[in-house]
Amino acid sequence: MEFIRKTVVQSILPATVRATASTKFPSVDFETRPWLGLAKFFLDAEAQGSSDEVDVKLQESDPIAEGGKYETETSLGDTILRSGADTNIKLGARFTQDGDRQVKKIILPLKRTGTIAAGKIVKVSLYTEDTDAPDALLGTSENVLCTAIGTDYENVEFTFLTPVDLADVTDYFVILEGDYTESGSNCISWQTDTVASGGNFIHFTDAWQSGTTTKSFWFANWEYNFTDIVGGAFTTVENEAATEDIVLNIDNMKAYIRAVAETNAGANAGATCLIMIGAQKYPE
């Protein structure tokens, strides 16, 4: 098949990015398949502030794949989200991450009961763990309409616009919440297993509570495995504005790429912008 080449500008890190204290700021991931040949990655960074600096690098990954199933023997019951005033307002499951990965999707077995008003949603978030409860928010998925969830249990996908970085052998919480009116008959349920010990269930009223240790929630992570691209690191930007460009061959890259900006200290004063200029292919 013959293709038409068209030069396109792809925003990777928007000009508003100011990475926070000693943390990574990952960009939205995007697919390399529509692109071909050489591409120029252009970094434009403001002065970062006294003693502050930022490092920007490009990373690549194969397509997302199932990274971990948790409590897979789930078939004995269910737990209702928002079942009443101050009852199960949020539901959560604790898990230990296997491998340094970047979560793109969470899949939960959910079902809808009764009638939920149009436009009402559910979503999931990932949190760090501290003293057996969710602590720092790492990322929140895009919304899923309650009316799009079936009346029998089905695997419902929640997608993170920006993949969430998780560390190997570290505990986290996946949290389900919604905005529909509290009800035990017009509601969303998460499938529940009964286990002799080691339940991962947690729920929120006015605070996080473990509830029963015999309840366990099933879910699956779908993950990237981003690694640094050879030749894809920019020179460290300190307290002086800087521009730099890198030329790389898209044809040699894996299926998905992203950028990561990482700081060494406090909230940086300077913005960091990264764009890619390359050729996309279109069938004639």
C-alpha positions in Angstrom: 0.0 0.0 0.0 1.2 3.5 -0.8 1.2 6.2 1.8 1.1 10.0 1.9 3.5 11.6 4.4 2.3 14.6 6.4 4.4 16.6 8.9 2.7 16.8 12.3 3.5 18.5 15.6 2.8 16.3 18.7 2.7 18.0 22.1 4.2 15.7 24.7 4.9 17.9 27.8 2.6 21.0 27.7 4.1 24.4 28.5 2.3 24.5 31.8 4.3 21.6 33.3 6.1 22.4 36.5 7.3 19.2 38.1 6.9 19.0 41.9 9.3 18.2 44.6 11.6 15.3 43.8 9.0 13.5 41.7 8.5 12.3 38.2 6.0 14.0 35.9 5.1 11.5 33.2 3.5 12.6 30.0 0.5 11.1 28.3 1.6 8.0 26.3 1.0 7.8 22.6 1.3 5.2 19.9 4.2 5.2 17.4 2.3 3.2 14.7 1.0 6.2 12.8 4.5 7.7 12.6 7.5 6.8 10.4 11.1 7.7 9.9 13.1 10.4 11.7 11.4 12.7 14.3 12.8 15.7 16.1 12.0 16.1 19.8 12.3 19.7 20.9 12.7 20.7 24.5 12.1 24.3 25.7 12.6 24.9 29.4 12.5 28.0 31.6 15.0 28.6 34.4 14.0 26.2 37.1 14.9 28.4 40.1 17.8 28.5 42.6 19.3 25.1 43.3 16.4 23.4 41.3 16.8 21.3 38.1 14.8 19.1 35.9 15.8 16.1 33.8 13.7 15.1 30.8 13.9 11.7 29.0 12.0 9.7 26.5 10.8 6.1 27.3 9.2 3.3 25.2 7.1 0.3 25.9 5.4 -2.6 24.1 1.6 -2.6 24.2 -0.1 -2.9 27.6 -0.6 -6.5 28.8 -2.2 -8.0 31.9 0.3 -7.4 34.7 -1.4 -8.9 37.7 -4.6 -10.6 38.8 -5.5 -10.2 42.4 -7.9 -12.5 44.3 -9.0 -14.3 41.2 -11.4 -16.8 42.9 -14.2 -14.4 43.2 -17.7 -15.9 42.8 -19.5 -16.0 46.1 -21.2 -12.7 46.5 -21.1 -8.9 46.0 -20.6 -5.6 47.8 -22.7 -2.6 46.9 -21.0 0.8 46.3 -22.9 3.7 48.0 -25.5 1.3 49.5 -26.8 4.0 51.9 -26.0 7.3 53.6 -22.4 7.1 54.8 -22.3 3.4 53.9 -19.7 2.0 51.5 -19.3 5.5 49.9 -16.0 4.2 48.5 -14.8 0.6 48.2 -11.2 -0.4 48.0 -8.8 -3.3 47.7 -5.2 -3.5 48.8 -2.6 -5.2 46.7 1.2 -5.7 46.4 2.6 -4.6 43.0 4.6 -7.1 41.0 7.4 -5.4 39.0 8.1 -1.7 38.3 5.3 -0.9 35.9 3.0 1.8 34.6 -0.7 1.0 35.0 -2.8 2.1 32.0 -6.0 0.2 32.9 -7.8 -1.4 35.9 -10.4 -4.0 35.2 -13.1 -4.7 37.9 -16.0 -7.2 37.8 -19.0 -4.9 38.3 -22.8 -5.1 37.7 -25.6 -2.6 37.8 -28.9 -3.2 39.7 -32.1 -1.2 39.2 -32.2 2.2 37.6 -29.4 4.8 37.9 -30.0 8.3 36.6 -28.4 9.1 33.2 -25.0 10.8 33.4 -24.0 9.3 36.7 -20.5 7.7 36.8 -18.1 5.5 38.6 -14.3 5.8 38.5 -11.2 4.2 40.1 -8.2 5.8 41.7 -4.8 4.4 42.8 -3.3 5.4 46.1 -0.2 4.6 48.1 -0.7 2.7 51.3 0.1 3.9 54.8 -1.0 2.3 58.1 -3.4 -0.1 56.3 -5.3 2.7 54.6 -5.1 4.7 51.3 -2.7 7.7 51.6 -1.4 9.7 48.6 -3.4 9.9 45.4 -1.4 8.7 42.4 -3.9 8.9 39.6 -7.6 8.8 38.8 -9.2 7.0 35.8 -11.5 8.5 33.2 -15.2 8.2 34.1 -17.4 5.2 33.2 -21.1 5.8 32.9 -23.2 3.7 35.2 -25.7 3.1 32.5 -23.0 1.5 30.4 -22.5 -1.3 33.0 -24.5 -4.5 32.5 -26.9 -6.1 34.9 -24.8 -9.2 35.1 -21.2 -9.2 36.3 -18.8 -8.1 33.6 -15.2 -6.9 33.4 -15.4 -3.1 33.3 -12.3 -1.2 32.1 -11.1 2.0 33.7 -8.4 3.8 31.7 -5.9 6.3 33.0 -5.1 9.0 30.6 -1.6 9.2 32.0 -0.2 5.8 33.1 0.4 5.5 36.8 3.9 4.5 37.9 4.0 1.7 40.6 7.0 0.2 42.3 7.9 -3.4 42.7 6.9 -5.2 46.0 5.0 -2.1 47.2 1.5 -2.0 48.6 -1.2 0.2 47.0 -5.0 0.6 47.0 -7.4 0.6 44.1 -10.4 2.6 45.1 -13.9 2.6 43.4 -16.2 5.6 43.8 -19.2 7.1 42.1 -21.7 10.0 42.2 -25.1 8.4 42.0 -27.6 8.7 44.8 -27.0 6.3 47.6 -29.2 3.2 47.3 -29.2 -0.5 48.0 -31.4 -1.2 45.1 -30.3 1.2 42.3 -26.6 0.7 42.5 -23.3 -0.7 41.3 -21.8 -3.8 42.9 -18.2 -5.1 43.0 -18.0 -8.9 43.0 -16.7 -10.3 46.3 -15.0 -13.4 47.4 -15.1 -14.9 50.9 -11.7 -16.0 52.1 -10.5 -17.7 55.3 -7.9 -15.0 55.9 -6.0 -12.3 54.1 -9.0 -10.3 52.8 -8.1 -7.1 51.0 -11.4 -5.2 51.5 -11.6 -1.7 52.8 -14.5 0.8 52.7 -15.1 4.5 53.5 -17.8 6.1 55.6 -16.4 9.2 57.3 -13.0 7.4 57.5 -11.4 4.3 56.0 -12.5 1.1 57.8 -11.3 -2.4 57.2 -14.8 -3.8 57.8 -14.6 -7.6 57.5 -11.3 -9.4 56.9 -13.3 -12.2 55.0 -14.2 -10.0 52.0 -11.8 -9.9 49.1 -12.2 -8.0 45.8 -11.0 -9.2 42.4 -9.4 -6.9 39.9 -6.6 -6.9 37.3 -3.9 -4.4 36.3 -3.1 -3.8 32.6 0.4 -2.3 32.4 3.1 -0.8 30.3 6.8 -1.6 31.0 8.4 1.7 30.0 12.2 1.8 29.7 14.6 4.6 28.7 15.2 5.1 25.0 18.8 5.0 24.0 19.9 8.6 23.1 16.6 9.9 24.4 17.8 11.9 27.5 18.1 15.7 27.4 20.7 17.7 29.2 19.8 18.7 32.8 18.1 22.1 33.0 19.1 24.2 35.9 18.5 27.9 36.8 18.9 29.1 33.2 16.5 28.8 30.3 17.5 26.1 27.8 16.5 24.6 24.5 17.7 21.3 23.0 16.6 19.0 20.2 17.1 15.3 19.7 16.5 13.4 16.5 15.4 9.7 16.8 14.1 7.1 14.3 10.5 6.3 15.2 10.8 3.1 13.1 13.2 1.7 15.7 10.9 2.4 18.7 8.5 0.1 20.5 4.7 0.5 20.2 4.3 3.4 22.7 6.4 6.3 23.9 6.2 8.9 26.6 8.4 11.5 28.3 9.2 11.8 32.0 10.3 15.0 33.7 12.0 14.6 37.1 13.1 17.2 39.6 15.7 17.2 42.3 14.1 19.4 44.8 11.2 21.8 45.6 8.4 22.8 43.2 10.3 24.2 40.3 9.6 27.8 39.2 10.2 27.1 35.5 7.9 25.5 33.0 9.1 22.6 30.8 7.7 22.0 27.3 8.4 19.1 24.9 7.1 18.6 21.4 7.8 16.2 18.6 7.9 17.0 14.9 7.6 14.1 12.6 5.9 12.5 9.7 2.6 10.5 9.9 1.5 8.2 7.2 -1.9 8.1 5.5 -3.2 5.7 2.8 -3.5 7.2 -0.6 
